[in-house]
Amino acid sequence: MSHRPRRARAFPSATAAALVSGSLLALLAPLTVAAPAGAAPGAASPGPPPKIELVLDLSGSMKADDAGGQTRLAAAKQAVARIIDTAPADAPIGLRVYGATYPGEDRAQGCADTQQLVPVAPLTAESRTAAKRKVEAMNAVGFTPIGVALRAAAADLGTEGKRRIVLVSDGDDTCAPPPPCEVAKELKAAGVDLAVDTVGFKTSGPARDQLKCIARETGGSYTDAADAQALAANLGTLFRRAWTTYQATGRPIQGAQDGCAAAPMIEPGQYLDGFAGGRDLYYRVKKRPDQLLQVSATAVLHRGYTRNSSITVLAGPVSDGEPSGWIRVLKAATGWTNILTAGARTKPGASAPGDVGCIMIENTITDAGDPVTPVELLIGMADAETAKSPAPEVPVRTGALAEGGFSFNSATPIGPGTYRQSIAVGEAPLWRVDLKAGQRLTVKAGVDIGADFPFEVTTGFTVRIHNAARNPATCDPDDSSLTKLFAGKPGRYEWTCGPWEITRSADPAEWDYDGYAMPGTYYIQLLVAEPKTAALGVIVPIDLTVDISGSPVPGDDPVFHFGDPGNGTGGTGGAASGQTPQNGPGDGAASPAPGTRPVAASGDSTAEKLALPAGIVLAVLAAGGLGTVLWRRRAAGAGPAR
């Protein structure tokens, strides 16, 4: 059967009030339909994490005592130990050093002085301990054979899979030939699928230019580190960027593509499917009139979506071949983005014949011949029974452990306070805060852009807030800009969102214009992004300040069930809230979020690992007989709590 032709979907004015906000993730009780083994049908095959080798300068100059109250060597040891501590269990990493063993003057010996201290492999508990012992024993005594070390590191990484070298140096090469930049060109010309990221530790002049050249020639990135804190932060960012990619996860399922009649029956939980060609996806779900249903869909693709791509969620009894009456929500990309989410909750009393409704995820993202797009489908249910088991509070993180995660699943739980870290252009870290009706949320975020930023490209700073259903919420109603462009000017760029009061809607299916009429877990996302320019990968410092004021008001909120915690597949909560990363902030190794299970332990499929260079998603409201983009034009008197 040929794929469905593109069509404009009409949203009659009578159904406009049924538009609701929502979006994304959580998991399930046992399926009523057998899930196919292996990857989700049509979903992209999972790929292993990239292999990364850290190449560390241990030449004599690393003994200098100018790294913020300690030697450069001591600062390097601390930074490398932190990488070892936070590496995900499945991430292959290695460590090579140069200038570490020969203290003499013989050039031939000094320029051959490079050793692999840690082989490229995933770290076990034992190998982490052994690696840290080797790091602690490192000494800085010799020459600076950067070119020789790069060739050796490329050999260490082998010839298959995604590979990356992270080079840290405090000076220029003292052993050329081979000149390091020529080695970088040599690797690129040989067709080696390898990028080299470089960190200049207190470098300037020719040494800095040399490191920039290495990064430029291999498609890597360069960053400066002026002290121990900057070295640890920037080195962590480079590794985190490779590890913390968005993973589409869930229990594999194949939705029907020809309508509701043959669609599989699903229960609360998170599933993994895929958009193929121009085909929509259909599922059936049981829901009594006394229950509230949440449906969220997330489409993820590393290449990003162009303007006007969209995803639509519809649910309810079948009418004219499609579901209607419960949920109808559309999300469209108004700029470059690689994640599109749409979701909603039903209103009280919503019913269907036999208590069975249909869910449709409309696909306007892929067409015939396009790669399959992974789609995460979240199903949650709330009723009197789930209200007896509220979700446990998630402990917040502080300090270095509060670095943002890189998916809704691994979003870092935080409370009021100020948080600082470095991110690479193209990243989009997420944090989560739990809010009750009556509380007010204010988010302030800033980025400092230096004079050496590549201003020849169009890059900007964006803050997004997602509500308890993970739909985008309004940031600043008085500022219609979606991104604060740097426009060739160094300096500080800031966003302020709110204060917004969290309210409790009597009808969760009523259109929530700004997105705050829903107590629960809210997500904060910061991004400095432009995916196809020289700025991609450049590291910049960011800060995030969260303020939560006001007192909770009396009243009960629905508790949604997203799976059965007894079999490790989920839990309950006011939102489909992810849990805390196990191995540190932003490492991608999240505990099983409601609706997810670790792939290695469960047979769930990881469809594709996806980095998060970002765009912005805007709600689309249906009015009259045509779909109309809902721009942020406000009614009189509407606005945030002040």
C-alpha positions in Angstrom: 0.0 0.0 0.0 1.4 3.4 -0.9 2.1 5.9 1.9 -0.5 8.4 2.9 -0.4 11.6 0.9 0.2 14.8 2.7 -2.9 16.6 3.8 -3.9 19.7 5.6 -5.8 18.9 8.8 -8.8 21.0 9.6 -9.5 21.9 13.2 -13.2 23.0 13.4 -13.8 25.8 15.8 -16.1 23.5 17.8 -13.1 21.4 18.7 -10.6 24.3 19.4 -11.4 24.2 23.1 -10.4 20.5 23.1 -6.8 21.4 22.3 -4.7 20.6 25.2 -1.1 20.7 26.2 1.1 17.7 26.8 4.1 15.8 25.7 6.5 12.8 26.2 7.3 9.9 28.3 6.8 7.0 30.9 6.0 3.2 31.0 3.7 0.4 31.6 2.0 -2.6 33.2 2.2 -5.9 31.2 1.2 -5.4 27.5 -2.0 -7.0 26.2 -0.3 -7.5 22.8 2.9 -9.3 22.4 5.7 -6.9 21.6 8.1 -7.9 18.8 11.5 -9.0 19.9 14.5 -6.8 19.2 14.2 -3.2 17.9 10.9 -1.6 17.3 9.6 -2.4 13.8 11.0 0.0 11.4 13.0 1.8 14.0 16.6 2.7 13.4 19.1 0.2 14.8 20.8 1.3 18.0 24.4 2.2 17.8 27.1 1.9 20.4 28.5 4.9 22.2 31.5 6.5 20.4 34.9 5.4 21.4 36.9 8.3 23.0 40.5 8.6 23.9 41.8 11.4 26.1 45.3 12.5 25.1 46.9 14.4 27.9 50.0 16.6 27.9 52.5 15.6 30.6 55.4 17.7 29.4 57.5 19.5 31.9 55.6 22.7 31.6 52.6 21.0 33.3 54.5 21.4 36.6 53.8 25.2 36.6 52.0 26.3 39.7 49.5 28.7 38.1 46.2 26.8 37.9 44.2 28.5 40.6 46.3 27.6 43.6 47.7 24.3 42.3 49.9 23.0 39.6 48.6 22.3 36.1 49.3 18.6 36.6 47.2 18.5 39.8 44.4 20.2 38.0 44.6 17.7 35.1 44.6 14.8 37.5 41.4 16.1 39.1 39.7 16.6 35.8 40.6 13.2 34.4 39.5 11.4 37.6 36.1 13.1 37.3 35.8 11.8 33.7 36.6 8.3 34.9 34.0 8.6 37.8 31.2 9.8 35.6 31.7 7.7 32.4 28.6 5.6 31.6 29.1 1.9 32.0 28.8 1.2 28.3 31.0 4.1 27.1 34.4 3.0 25.7 37.1 5.4 26.8 40.9 5.3 27.0 43.8 7.5 28.2 47.0 8.2 26.4 49.7 10.5 27.7 52.9 12.1 26.3 56.0 13.5 27.9 55.4 11.4 31.0 58.5 9.2 31.4 61.6 10.6 29.8 63.2 13.6 31.6 66.4 13.8 29.5 67.5 15.9 26.6 67.7 13.3 23.9 65.3 14.4 21.2 64.7 11.0 19.7 63.7 9.5 23.0 61.7 12.5 24.2 59.7 12.6 21.0 58.8 9.0 21.2 57.6 9.3 24.8 53.9 8.4 24.6 52.0 5.6 26.4 48.5 4.4 26.6 47.7 4.2 30.3 44.1 3.0 29.9 42.9 0.9 26.9 39.8 2.0 25.0 37.0 0.0 26.6 34.0 0.4 28.8 34.9 0.9 32.5 34.0 -1.6 35.1 34.2 -0.8 38.8 37.6 -2.5 39.0 39.0 -0.8 35.9 37.8 2.6 37.1 39.7 2.1 40.3 42.8 1.0 38.4 42.6 3.9 36.0 42.4 6.4 38.8 45.5 4.9 40.4 47.4 5.4 37.2 46.1 8.9 36.9 47.3 9.7 40.4 50.7 8.3 39.7 51.2 10.5 36.6 54.2 12.8 36.4 55.1 15.6 34.0 58.8 15.5 32.9 59.3 15.5 29.1 58.8 16.7 25.6 55.6 17.6 23.8 55.2 15.2 20.8 51.6 16.1 19.9 51.7 14.8 16.3 53.2 11.4 17.4 50.6 11.1 20.1 47.7 11.9 17.8 48.8 9.1 15.4 49.1 6.6 18.2 45.7 7.6 19.6 44.0 7.1 16.2 45.5 3.6 16.1 44.3 3.0 19.6 40.7 3.7 18.5 40.7 1.3 15.6 39.0 1.6 12.3 35.3 1.0 13.1 32.5 3.0 14.6 32.4 6.6 15.8 35.7 7.7 17.3 36.8 10.9 19.1 40.1 12.2 20.5 40.1 14.8 23.2 43.5 16.5 23.4 44.6 18.6 26.3 47.8 20.6 26.0 49.4 23.6 27.7 51.8 24.3 24.9 52.8 23.7 21.2 54.5 20.7 19.8 58.3 20.5 20.4 58.9 17.4 18.2 57.7 18.3 14.7 57.9 16.6 12.2 55.3 15.5 12.1 53.5 18.9 12.6 50.3 18.2 14.6 48.0 20.1 12.1 49.5 18.1 9.2 48.7 14.9 11.2 45.1 16.1 11.6 44.9 16.7 7.8 46.5 13.3 7.2 43.8 11.6 9.3 41.0 13.5 7.5 42.4 12.8 4.1 42.6 9.1 4.9 38.9 9.1 5.4 39.2 8.3 9.1 35.9 8.8 10.8 37.5 10.6 13.7 37.2 14.1 15.2 39.7 15.7 17.6 38.5 18.1 20.2 41.2 20.2 21.7 41.5 22.0 25.0 44.1 24.7 25.4 45.2 24.8 29.1 46.5 28.3 29.7 47.7 28.5 26.1 48.1 31.5 23.8 49.7 32.5 20.5 51.1 29.8 18.3 50.2 27.0 20.7 46.6 28.1 20.7 46.6 28.4 16.9 48.0 24.9 16.6 45.3 23.4 18.7 42.6 25.3 16.9 44.0 24.0 13.6 43.8 20.4 14.8 40.2 20.8 15.8 39.2 22.6 12.6 40.8 20.1 10.2 39.1 17.1 11.9 35.7 18.6 12.5 36.3 18.9 16.2 36.0 21.9 18.6 38.5 24.0 20.5 38.1 25.5 23.9 40.2 27.4 26.4 40.8 26.5 30.0 42.4 29.2 32.2 42.3 27.4 35.5 41.5 24.1 37.2 37.8 24.8 37.4 37.6 25.6 33.7 39.6 22.6 32.7 37.3 20.2 34.6 34.2 21.9 33.3 35.3 22.1 29.7 36.7 18.6 29.6 33.5 17.2 31.1 31.5 19.0 28.5 33.4 17.5 25.7 32.9 14.0 27.0 29.3 14.6 28.0 28.5 15.8 24.5 29.5 12.4 23.1 27.8 10.4 25.8 24.6 12.2 26.6 22.7 11.9 23.4 19.0 11.6 23.3 18.0 7.9 23.4 14.6 7.0 22.1 13.5 4.2 24.4 10.5 2.2 25.4 8.9 -1.2 25.0 8.9 -2.1 21.3 5.5 -2.0 19.6 4.1 -1.6 16.1 1.1 0.6 15.7 -1.4 0.0 13.0 -0.9 2.1 9.9 -4.3 1.6 8.3 -6.7 2.8 11.0 -8.0 1.9 14.4 -9.8 -1.4 13.7 -6.6 -3.5 13.8 -4.6 -1.3 16.2 -2.9 -3.0 19.1 -4.3 -2.4 22.6 -2.0 -0.6 24.9 -1.9 0.1 28.7 -0.2 2.8 30.7 3.5 2.8 29.9 6.1 4.0 27.4 6.5 2.4 24.0 8.9 2.7 21.1 7.6 2.8 17.5 8.7 4.6 14.4 7.4 6.9 11.6 7.9 5.2 8.3 7.2 7.0 5.0 4.1 9.2 5.4 2.2 6.7 7.5 0.3 7.6 10.7 0.3 5.3 13.8 -2.8 4.0 15.5 -3.4 2.3 18.9 -6.4 1.4 21.0 -6.7 2.0 24.7 -9.3 1.2 27.4 -10.5 4.1 29.5 -13.6 4.4 31.7 -15.4 7.8 32.0 -14.1 8.2 35.6 -10.5 8.0 34.3 -8.2 10.7 32.9 -5.9 9.7 30.0 -2.6 11.3 29.1 -1.1 10.6 25.7 2.2 12.0 24.6 4.3 11.4 21.5 7.9 12.4 20.9 9.6 12.1 17.5 13.4 12.3 17.5 15.8 12.6 14.6 19.4 13.7 14.7 19.3 15.5 11.4 16.6 17.9 12.7 13.3 19.1 11.3 12.8 22.0 9.0 10.3 24.7 9.5 6.6 23.5 9.4 7.3 19.9 10.4 4.7 18.8 12.9 3.4 16.0 15.0 -0.3 15.6 16.0 -1.9 13.5 18.7 -5.6 12.6 18.5 -7.6 10.4 20.8 -11.2 9.4 21.4 -14.0 7.3 19.9 -13.6 6.6 16.1 -15.5 9.0 13.9 -15.1 9.1 10.1 -12.2 6.7 10.4 -10.3 8.8 12.9 -10.4 9.3 16.7 -12.0 12.5 18.0 -13.6 14.0 21.1 -10.9 13.3 23.7 -7.6 14.8 22.6 -6.5 16.9 19.6 -3.2 18.7 19.8 -0.6 19.6 17.2 3.0 20.8 17.7 5.0 22.4 14.9 8.6 23.3 14.5 9.1 27.0 13.8 12.8 26.6 13.4 15.5 23.9 13.4 14.9 21.3 16.1 15.5 17.6 16.5 12.8 16.8 18.9 9.0 17.3 18.4 6.6 16.5 21.1 2.8 16.6 21.3 0.5 15.4 24.0 -2.6 16.0 26.1 -4.9 14.9 28.9 -8.6 14.1 28.6 -11.3 16.0 30.4 -13.3 14.3 33.2 -16.2 12.1 31.9 -14.8 11.5 28.4 -16.2 8.2 27.2 -16.3 5.8 24.3 -18.5 2.8 23.4 -17.3 -0.2 25.3 -14.8 2.0 27.1 -12.3 1.6 24.2 -10.9 4.6 22.4 -8.4 5.1 19.7 -5.1 7.0 19.6 -3.7 8.4 16.4 -0.2 9.9 16.0 -0.2 11.8 12.8 3.0 11.9 10.8 3.9 14.9 8.8 7.6 14.4 9.4 8.7 11.6 7.2 7.8 10.8 3.6 8.4 7.9 1.2 12.1 7.1 1.2 13.0 9.0 4.3 14.8 7.3 7.2 12.5 5.9 9.9 12.0 8.4 12.8 11.9 6.9 16.3 8.7 7.8 18.1 8.3 7.5 21.9 4.7 7.0 23.0 3.6 7.7 26.6 0.4 6.5 28.0 -0.7 7.5 31.5 -3.9 7.0 33.4 -5.3 8.7 36.5 -8.3 7.6 38.6 -9.4 7.2 42.3 -7.1 4.1 42.6 -4.0 5.8 41.4 -4.7 8.7 43.7 -3.9 6.4 46.6 -0.3 6.1 45.5 1.3 9.5 44.9 4.8 9.6 43.5 7.7 9.8 45.9 9.6 13.0 46.1 12.8 13.0 44.1 15.9 14.4 45.9 17.3 17.5 44.3 20.9 17.9 43.3 23.3 20.7 44.0 26.8 21.8 43.0 28.7 19.9 40.4 26.0 17.1 40.5 23.4 19.5 39.3 24.7 19.7 35.7 21.7 19.3 33.3 20.8 16.0 31.8 20.1 15.6 28.1 16.7 14.1 27.8 13.4 14.3 29.8 14.4 10.9 31.3 17.7 12.1 32.7 16.7 15.7 33.5 18.4 16.8 36.7 16.2 17.5 39.6 16.9 20.8 41.2 15.4 23.3 43.7 15.6 27.0 44.1 19.2 28.3 43.5 21.8 29.3 41.0 23.5 26.6 38.9 26.5 27.1 36.6 28.2 24.9 34.0 29.7 25.0 30.5 27.9 23.6 27.5 28.8 23.1 23.9 26.9 24.9 21.2 24.4 22.3 20.0 23.6 20.9 23.4 20.3 21.3 25.2 20.6 20.3 28.8 17.4 19.8 30.9 16.6 20.3 34.6 13.3 19.4 36.4 11.5 21.1 39.2 8.4 19.9 41.0 5.6 22.5 41.5 2.3 22.6 43.2 -0.8 24.7 42.5 -0.3 28.2 44.0 3.5 28.2 43.7 5.2 30.6 41.3 8.1 29.8 39.1 10.7 32.2 37.9 13.6 31.1 35.7 16.5 33.3 34.8 19.3 32.1 32.5 22.3 33.7 30.9 25.3 32.9 28.7 28.5 34.8 28.4 29.9 35.1 24.8 33.5 36.0 24.4 35.1 38.1 21.7 36.6 35.0 20.0 33.2 33.4 19.4 32.7 32.7 15.6 30.3 35.5 15.0 30.2 34.9 11.2 27.4 32.4 11.9 23.9 32.9 13.2 23.7 31.6 16.7 21.6 32.5 19.7 20.4 31.6 23.1 17.1 30.0 23.9 15.3 29.0 27.1 12.3 26.6 27.0 10.0 25.5 29.8 7.9 22.3 29.4 5.0 21.8 31.7 3.9 18.7 33.6 2.7 17.1 30.3 6.0 18.2 28.7 4.4 20.7 26.3 6.3 23.9 25.7 5.0 26.7 28.0 5.4 30.5 27.5 8.6 32.0 28.8 8.1 35.8 28.5 4.7 37.0 27.1 6.2 40.4 26.4 9.0 39.1 24.3 8.0 37.5 21.1 11.5 36.5 20.1 12.2 32.8 20.1 16.0 33.1 20.3 18.2 35.9 21.4 20.7 36.2 18.5 24.3 37.1 19.3 24.4 39.3 16.2 28.2 39.6 16.2 28.4 41.1 19.7 30.3 39.6 22.6 28.8 40.0 26.0 26.1 38.6 28.2 22.7 37.4 26.9 19.9 36.7 29.3 16.3 35.3 29.5 13.8 35.7 32.3 10.7 33.5 32.3 8.0 34.4 34.7 7.0 34.6 37.5 4.3 32.2 36.4 1.7 30.9 38.9 0.9 27.2 38.7 -2.8 26.8 38.6 -5.3 23.9 38.7 -7.7 23.6 35.8 -11.1 22.2 36.5 -11.0 20.8 32.9 -7.5 19.5 31.9 -8.7 19.3 28.3 -9.4 23.1 28.2 -6.8 24.9 26.1 -4.0 26.1 28.5 -2.7 29.2 26.6 0.5 29.7 28.6 1.0 26.1 29.8 1.0 26.6 33.6 -2.5 25.2 34.5 -1.1 21.9 35.5 0.8 21.1 38.8 3.5 18.6 38.6 7.1 18.3 37.2 8.2 21.1 35.0 11.3 21.0 32.7 13.8 23.8 32.0 15.9 23.6 28.9 18.8 25.9 27.9 20.4 25.8 24.5 22.9 27.7 22.5 22.3 26.3 19.0 22.8 26.6 15.3 23.4 23.1 13.9 25.2 23.7 10.6 27.9 26.3 11.4 31.4 26.8 12.7 29.9 27.5 16.1 28.8 23.9 16.6 30.7 22.4 19.6 32.2 25.7 20.8 32.0 25.7 24.6 30.4 28.6 26.5 29.6 29.2 30.2 25.9 29.3 31.2 24.1 30.0 34.4 20.6 29.1 35.5 18.7 30.7 38.5 15.4 29.1 39.7 13.1 30.8 42.1 10.0 29.1 43.5 7.7 31.4 45.6 4.2 31.3 46.9 2.4 28.6 49.0 0.6 25.6 47.7 -3.2 26.0 47.7 -5.5 23.2 49.1 -6.8 20.7 46.7 -6.1 17.4 45.0 -4.4 16.8 41.7 -4.7 13.7 39.5 -2.0 11.1 40.1 -1.1 9.5 36.7 0.0 5.8 36.5 2.7 5.2 33.9 3.4 1.6 34.5 3.9 -1.1 37.0 6.9 -0.4 39.4 6.7 -4.0 40.5 8.2 -5.2 37.2 10.6 -2.2 36.8 8.6 -0.5 34.2 7.3 2.7 35.7 5.4 4.2 38.6 3.0 7.0 39.4 3.2 10.7 39.5 1.5 14.0 38.7 3.6 13.9 35.5 5.6 11.4 33.6 8.6 12.4 35.4 12.0 10.9 34.8 14.2 9.8 37.7 17.7 10.8 38.6 20.9 9.9 36.6 22.9 7.2 38.4 26.4 8.1 37.3 26.4 11.9 37.7 24.8 14.8 35.8 24.2 14.6 32.2 25.8 11.2 31.7 22.8 9.7 30.0 22.7 6.8 32.5 19.3 7.5 34.0 17.6 5.3 36.5 14.4 3.8 35.0 12.1 6.7 34.5 8.4 6.1 34.7 7.8 4.5 31.4 11.4 3.4 30.8 13.6 0.5 31.6 17.4 0.1 31.2 18.0 -1.5 27.8 20.5 -4.0 29.0 18.2 -5.3 31.7 14.9 -5.4 29.9 15.1 -5.9 26.2 13.6 -2.5 25.6 14.8 -1.0 22.4 17.0 2.0 22.0 16.1 3.2 18.6 18.7 5.8 18.1 21.2 8.0 20.0 20.6 11.6 19.1 22.4 14.7 20.1 20.3 17.7 20.9 21.1 20.8 18.9 17.9 22.7 19.3 15.2 24.7 17.8 11.9 25.9 19.2 8.5 24.2 19.2 5.4 26.3 19.0 1.8 25.2 19.7 -0.6 25.3 16.7 -4.2 26.1 17.4 -7.0 25.1 15.2 -9.5 27.7 14.4 -12.3 27.9 11.9 -11.7 25.2 9.2 -8.0 25.7 8.9 -4.9 24.9 11.0 -3.5 28.3 12.2 -0.3 28.9 14.0 -0.9 30.3 17.5 1.6 33.1 17.8 2.1 34.6 21.2 -0.4 37.3 20.9 -2.1 37.8 24.2 -5.7 38.7 25.2 -6.1 41.8 27.3 -5.2 41.2 30.9 -3.5 37.9 30.2 0.0 37.4 31.5 2.2 35.9 34.1 1.8 36.4 37.9 3.7 39.5 38.9 
